[in-house]
Amino acid sequence: QARADASPCLQWGGVAVRRYDGALWLTPVVLPAAPSTPLPLMADKTLTLPGGQLQVVPVREGATLRAPRAGETVQVCFALPGQTFVHPLGRAYPRSLKKLWHEGRVPSWARASWPVICYDGQIAAIPGLWVNRVMASPDGAGWRVNWWPTGSTAPLTL
């Protein structure tokens, strides 16, 4: 019997049964490895990643993430340290990535392959979860972010 806060994993053949947040998850025994270096992200291009598909679409209204400024490097990063602090839009104070992953109910084994959008090396957004308030669109124009985690039928949208 595992502790209530533990993440046990039972392997059988090529699959594993994992527990997170009181639910059981069926996953491959070997999880997809995230790229070790950041990947470039461009508007209107679907990026196929180990954990799903990511797309950013320029929109004139309804965006929470501002478009990158001229000369800003836009990249998708992975496996950032949990001690990194970010101030999500609509929050009174910054939080650690570890706490934000937990609040977003992202299982611990999925975090390393979940994309993190960065502008010039600073976290701009975590698709499906939140936008850094300093990267938020002030007027609704910017990028709509669509993230389809592997196995999902509908995108998580920001």
C-alpha positions as CSV (number, residue, x, y, z in Angstrom):
1,Q,0.0,0.0,0.0
2,A,1.4,3.4,-1.0
3,R,1.2,6.6,0.9
4,A,-1.7,8.9,-0.1
5,D,0.8,11.5,-1.5
6,A,3.0,8.9,-3.3
7,S,3.0,8.2,-7.1
8,P,3.1,4.4,-7.4
9,C,3.7,2.8,-10.7
10,L,2.7,-0.8,-11.6
11,Q,4.4,-2.0,-14.8
12,W,3.0,-4.9,-16.9
13,G,4.2,-5.6,-20.4
14,G,4.7,-2.3,-22.2
15,V,2.3,-0.3,-20.1
16,A,2.3,1.2,-16.6
17,V,-0.5,2.1,-14.3
18,R,0.3,5.3,-12.4
19,R,-1.6,7.1,-9.7
20,Y,-1.9,10.9,-9.6
21,D,-4.4,13.1,-7.7
22,G,-6.6,10.1,-6.8
23,A,-6.9,8.8,-10.4
24,L,-5.3,5.9,-12.2
25,W,-3.5,6.6,-15.5
26,L,-2.5,4.1,-18.2
27,T,0.8,5.2,-19.7
28,P,3.7,3.6,-21.7
29,V,6.4,2.2,-19.4
30,V,9.0,4.3,-21.2
31,L,7.7,7.9,-21.4
32,P,8.6,10.0,-24.4
33,A,11.8,12.0,-23.8
34,A,11.5,15.7,-24.2
35,P,14.1,17.5,-26.4
36,S,17.2,18.5,-24.5
37,T,17.4,21.9,-26.3
38,P,14.8,24.5,-26.9
39,L,12.9,24.4,-30.2
40,P,11.9,27.4,-32.3
41,L,8.1,28.2,-32.3
42,M,6.5,30.0,-35.3
43,A,3.0,31.2,-35.8
44,D,0.5,29.1,-37.8
45,K,2.9,26.0,-37.7
46,T,1.9,22.9,-35.8
47,L,4.9,21.6,-33.8
48,T,4.8,17.9,-33.1
49,L,6.3,17.2,-29.7
50,P,6.9,14.0,-27.6
51,G,3.9,14.9,-25.4
52,G,1.5,16.2,-28.1
53,Q,1.0,18.9,-30.6
54,L,1.4,22.7,-30.1
55,Q,0.2,25.5,-32.3
56,V,0.1,29.3,-31.9
57,V,-2.3,31.3,-34.1
58,P,-2.2,35.1,-34.4
59,V,-5.6,36.7,-33.5
60,R,-6.9,40.2,-33.3
61,E,-9.1,39.5,-30.2
62,G,-9.4,36.9,-27.5
63,A,-5.7,36.3,-27.0
64,T,-4.2,36.2,-23.5
65,L,-0.6,35.9,-24.7
66,R,0.9,38.9,-26.5
67,A,2.6,38.4,-29.8
68,P,6.4,38.4,-29.7
69,R,8.0,41.8,-30.2
70,A,10.4,42.4,-33.2
71,G,13.6,40.6,-32.5
72,E,12.3,38.5,-29.6
73,T,13.3,34.8,-29.8
74,V,10.4,32.5,-29.3
75,Q,11.2,28.9,-28.2
76,V,9.6,25.9,-26.6
77,C,11.5,24.7,-23.6
78,F,11.1,21.6,-21.4
79,A,11.9,20.3,-18.0
80,L,12.5,23.7,-16.3
81,P,13.5,23.6,-12.6
82,G,10.5,23.5,-10.3
83,Q,12.0,26.2,-8.2
84,T,11.6,28.8,-11.0
85,F,9.1,31.4,-10.0
86,V,6.5,32.9,-12.4
87,H,3.7,35.4,-11.9
88,P,0.6,34.1,-13.7
89,L,-1.9,36.5,-15.1
90,G,-4.7,37.2,-12.6
91,R,-2.7,36.1,-9.6
92,A,-1.8,38.4,-6.7
93,Y,1.8,37.0,-6.4
94,P,4.3,34.7,-8.1
95,R,4.4,31.0,-7.6
96,S,7.0,28.2,-8.1
97,L,6.6,26.1,-11.3
98,K,6.3,23.1,-9.0
99,K,3.2,24.5,-7.3
100,L,1.7,25.7,-10.6
101,W,2.1,22.3,-12.2
102,H,0.3,20.8,-9.1
103,E,-2.5,23.4,-9.3
104,G,-2.9,22.7,-13.0
105,R,-3.2,18.9,-12.1
106,V,-0.4,18.0,-14.5
107,P,0.9,14.5,-13.4
108,S,4.5,14.6,-12.3
109,W,5.6,12.2,-15.1
110,A,4.1,14.4,-17.8
111,R,5.8,17.7,-16.7
112,A,9.1,17.1,-18.4
113,S,7.5,16.8,-21.8
114,W,4.8,19.5,-21.3
115,P,5.9,22.5,-23.4
116,V,6.8,25.9,-21.9
117,I,6.7,28.9,-24.3
118,C,9.6,31.3,-23.7
119,Y,10.3,34.7,-25.1
120,D,14.0,35.6,-25.0
121,G,14.5,32.9,-22.4
122,Q,11.7,34.2,-20.0
123,I,8.7,32.0,-19.4
124,A,5.7,33.5,-21.4
125,A,3.1,30.7,-21.0
126,I,2.5,27.1,-20.2
127,P,-0.1,25.9,-22.8
128,G,-3.4,24.9,-21.4
129,L,-2.6,26.4,-18.0
130,W,-1.6,30.0,-17.7
131,V,0.2,33.1,-19.2
132,N,2.9,35.0,-17.4
133,R,1.4,38.4,-16.5
134,V,4.3,40.4,-18.0
135,M,3.7,38.5,-21.3
136,A,-0.1,39.0,-21.3
137,S,-1.9,40.7,-24.2
138,P,-3.0,44.2,-23.1
139,D,-5.8,44.5,-25.7
140,G,-6.8,40.9,-26.7
141,A,-4.6,40.9,-29.8
142,G,-1.8,38.4,-29.8
143,W,-1.4,34.6,-30.0
144,R,-4.0,32.0,-29.2
145,V,-2.1,28.9,-28.0
146,N,-3.5,25.4,-28.8
147,W,-2.0,22.4,-27.0
148,W,-3.2,18.8,-27.8
149,P,-1.6,16.5,-25.2
150,T,-1.1,13.0,-26.6
151,G,-4.4,11.1,-26.4
152,S,-6.7,14.2,-26.2
153,T,-9.3,14.9,-28.8
154,A,-9.7,18.7,-28.1
155,P,-7.0,21.3,-27.5
156,L,-6.3,23.0,-24.3
157,T,-6.5,26.7,-25.4
158,L,-5.1,29.9,-23.9
